[in-house]
């Protein structure tokens, strides 16, 4: 229920029109930004026209963006506390008005979806309906009658100042200062925001940094570990982790609409509206700058691999992830690229055995990720709508691709520990055969759970949270240490 700061003082509140803003108030996100992100993802060529459209004015710019994409208003991150209050007031017969600076066409689509508003006011392509212009439009519509208003940002100050009962929804700090300076005390406040620090950490996905531990693998397998080399590998790990987090943020921003339709991904910081897109862009840029600054302390070859990683991940986020099979090849290639970057940073050699093993192993895990997505959708009889290009009928074929690639990796490992190279690095190489059943057990377990619909779409997260996987990983490490 909404938090009441001070109870309404008027007994005839139900007779007064109640007006509510859209962006940041009824909806926790900014619909213009959401539309811009959808435009960049679906019509990248039209994105080059945006600067020209902006020169025509904000109202014309909003109209162009709204005409270019059709935002999914059914899955917008509505402020449920505000929506609950509005529905309650509507059920009591109160007239509700959606008064917003967003484009009128989009605002009407939102109003039609909710079905509770008497009328809608919005920007029409010529007039940007914010601040005093919105107040004037309301006065034209309502005359000099009293009204109540719910807003969230400084452009709402004129309307809150003239409202009989000003109300706030997730208000900005600047708005609070403005209200205080005018001596305005809000009648109600609807706060529905997640913890900002927690949202930032979730957006960075630090648990995914576990993938970057592959950077240490060439050094560890070379059996020439030193404090200096570990320090270099750690710095390389930080560079990749910062770059990966920046890419995850960009990917989430571009996928914001499809994420909102996903049963789990809709809770991500940007999809849920708990973190603004502007904060995401700023955080991504900061992380990239830190990664580039750190990379200058490492060999130039490492910087080349880091830039290639950045280019591949951006290409994947913007386009390649929508091409079946190409997407999983890119994902598996990014794992192998981490090995190459670790080799370049520490000056250690990668054998052709490790390269071949990683290609087949990570291709299997990438396929498992897509397979799990389809299997989970199949269990709910839902059609894929994430733009990946796969169909439910592809499940059996993906299972074939993934399992055969997994066992190809096992065969390559078996050939490696049977060869003469392993004798040079291990005093008891015969113990390495104990890793074989552990590897087979883990890979079969991943695919068995994926087939049952029990794999939560990401093998890395699964490996870090599954007790059996952690036990198998520890056993492999113990066997490798005993064999040295």
Number of C-alpha atoms within 10 A of each C-alpha: 9 16 11 13 13 11 10 15 10 10 7 8 17 14 13 17 18 26 27 25 25 26 21 22 26 25 22 26 24 19 23 20 17 21 23 21 21 23 21 16 18 16 14 13 11 13 16 11 11 14 10 10 17 14 10 12 14 19 22 20 22 28 21 18 21 21 14 17 16 13 21 16 19 13 16 24 22 21 23 17 17 24 18 13 14 21 17 13 17 18 11 11 11 20 19 23 21 23 27 25 25 26 28 22 18 23 23 18 17 21 19 13 11 13 11 20 21 13 14 20 23 25 25 17 19 14 16 21 24 21 16 14 16 23 20 16 16 19 14 10 12 12 10 9 11 16 22 21 24 29 29 28 20 18 15 21 22 16 24 25 18 14 18 20 24 25 23 25 26 19 19 15 11 12 18 18 12 16 17 12 9 10 10 15 16 21 19 19 22 25 17 18 15 13 11 13 10 13 18 18 13 16 23 25 16 13 13 17 18 14 17 22 18 20 26 24 19 26 24 14 16 14 12 10 13 11 8 10 17 15 12 20 25 19 18 30 25 18 25 29 25 23 26 26 23 27 23 20 24 23 16 21 26 22 21 26 23 18 22 22 17 16 9 10 17 20 15 18 27 31 28 24 26 21 23 20 23 12 12 21 14 11 19 22 17 14 20 21 16 14 24 17 12 17 21 11 14 18 15 13 14 24 22 14 20 23 13 15 21 19 13 16 23 17 13 20 21 17 15 19 20 16 14 15 19 13 21 23 18 19 21 21 19 20 21 24 21 26 25 23 28 30 22 24 29 24 16 19 15 18 12 10 14 18 14 15 20 21 21 23 23 23 26 28 24 25 25 26 21 23 27 27 22 24 21 19 18 17 10 8 10 11 12 16 14 15 13 16 13 21 13 16 10 11 19 12 10 20 20 12 15 26 20 14 21 23 18 18 23 21 13 18 21 15 10 16 19 15 10 10 11 15 14 8 14 18 12 14 19 13 16 21 14 13 21 15 11 17 19 15 14 17 20 15 15 21 23 13 13 25 18 12 19 15 23 16 20 17 20 18 15 16 17 15 11 12 11 14 19 15 12 17 17 12 15 17 13 12 15 18 13 13 15 14
